[in-house]
Amino acid sequence: MAKLSLSRAWDETREVAGRDGKLIAAVALAMFFLPGVVLGVVNPQAGTFPATATDAVVMLVVALDALVGQLAIVRMALGARMTVGEAIAHGARRVPSYLVAGLIWAGPFILAGYLVGVEVWLSPETATGGQAGAGLLFMIALLVVGIRMMMTSPVATAEPAGPLAIVKRSWQLTSGNWWRLFALICLFLLVMAIVMGALGAVLGILSRLLLGPIEPMTVGALFVAAVTQLVSAIFTTGLLI
């Protein structure tokens, strides 16, 4: 595979945005923004474990919507001439293969993480030396393989491949580009963490001053969710294209 050029990737991203930006934005609003706002209103602490069955169902639906939207946007970014509805339908058709591909490579890590010990992740300060070492090796292995699996979504949406073929193809496409992809993800996550952290703090203060506590099904929760999900959708869409 040719070496990844970050400058070329940026140029191609601008080209895609100029060509299909409005259609991609429509998909992002429908599949990322709106479901995220619903989740933020129902459960303002959406990053935590769901407290009720309703929270769990909403989180599952939002996650599936995001997967469909991800595949739809990547398909459009690759040059497919589709309407918004066609792109979303295509993404929905490819989600099962994409999910199974994810289980193929991530399943062993889920099992390994459980074998290392749940307490290592919940209370790392109490872990033994052996557990800490095992946890470190686990994280390194997950990082190495996870970067190699970054192309599963483009393969899943662009090629009529089965789950195992998706995994193999992603491994091939990322060959020789691990460090460049790692740098790209680190840069993206760093910028997003800074922006979202600052935004969350400011919105939390403004909401409490103007709209009261941020509780489920309140105007404050709606305000915070709308702004944060809009910014999050912009970041996510930018990474996908």
FENZIVEN-V381229 format. One record per run of one state. SS is the DSSP state (hx for helix, st for strand, lp for the rest). FROM is the first residue (numbers start at 1). TO is the last residue. Records with the same first field share a line. If there is no record, write none. Layout:
# FENZIVEN-V381229
SS->FROM-TO + FROM-TO
This chain:
# FENZIVEN-V381229
lp->1-5 + 43-52 + 78-83 + 117-117 + 123-123 + 127-128 + 149-151 + 159-162 + 174-177 + 211-218 + 241-241
hx->6-42 + 53-77 + 84-116 + 118-122 + 124-126 + 129-148 + 152-158 + 163-173 + 178-210 + 219-240
